[in-house]
Amino acid sequence: MRKYEMLTILDAGTENQSEEISKIEEVIKNLGGTVSKSDAWGKRTLAYPIRKKTEGYYVLFNFELEAAQTFELRRILGLRANVYRHLMVVLDD
């Protein structure tokens, strides 16, 4: 298991952000990972419009996951309509 950090930009217009955060955590757990922390940064102005929106809801996730499962996580996040962007990096031990 490797440690990862992922910054996710969600649709700011979604009424229940905590529900979307818990769905992402559930996806990580279903892939065999463990979420150690999810930190909601809140609504912020985007540097450039994404899908004609100028605001996004930022969430930072810290989790452990097998390296082979990261491809499936990226695929699932790409299919979710409320997820604008995500950036995943491997943390040093």
C-alpha positions, 0 to 999 in steps of 0.5 A, a space after each residue: 500500500 502506498 500513501 497518496 494525496 489527492 486534491 479534488 475540485 467538485 461542482 460548487 453548485 451541488 447542494 450537499 458537498 459532504 455526500 459527494 465527499 463520502 461517495 469518493 471515500 467509499 470508492 477508495 474503500 471499495 478499491 481496498 484502500 483506507 482514507 486517513 483524512 479528508 479536508 474540505 477547503 470550501 468554495 473558491 474561485 477557479 483560475 479559469 472556467 471549467 464547464 462554464 463555471 467559475 467556482 469550485 469546491 476544493 477537497 483534499 484527501 489523504 489515503 492509502 491504496 495499492 498502486 494498481 488501483 489508482 488507474 481505476 480510481 482515476 477512471 471512476 472519478 473521471 466518470 463522476 459528473 460533480 468532479 471537475 478535476 483531480 490531482 493525485 500524488 504519491 507521498 514520501 514515506 
